[in-house]
Amino acid sequence: MTRFIIRALIAALGLWLASEIVPGIAAPGGWTSLLIAAVLLGVVNAIVRPVVFVLTLPLTVTLGLFLLVVNAAMLGLVGLLLKGFVVDGLWAGIFGSVVVGVVSWLGHLLIGDGRERG
């Protein structure tokens, strides 16, 4: 449970950074909205993203960078579901998903994946 909370906080940090540097992404609801958006993004990535990934697999194989569009769509879906978080357009979603992805990756490096090495 602690790892989930830490990962949600890291995702919220990534969403905050995206809202600060990417035009078209905003969190007018403040940190509360960012935390809810982070948890919602985790749920969307766990449930919706695998289905969308399988459905778009031919495009992803043909156009390798299409995963950026899939990630942007997941961020846009969070923006549609949560009134306190706004993603305005495809490019904002793409750049926002890159920012959130990099912050999440750095957070993953810091906290690890939870598996014992031995």
Sequence and secondary structure as in RCSB ss.txt:
>XXXX:A:sequence
MTRFIIRALIAALGLWLASEIVPGIAAPGGWTSLLIAAVLLGVVNAIVRPVVFVLTLPLTVTLGLFLLVVNAAML
GLVGLLLKGFVVDGLWAGIFGSVVVGVVSWLGHLLIGDGRERG
>XXXX:A:secstr
 HHHHHHHHHHHHHHHHHHHHSTTEE TTHHHHHHHHHHHHHHHHHHHHHHHHHHTHHHHHHSTTHHHHHHHHHH
HHHHHH TT EE SHHHHHHHHHHHHHHHHHHHHHH  S    
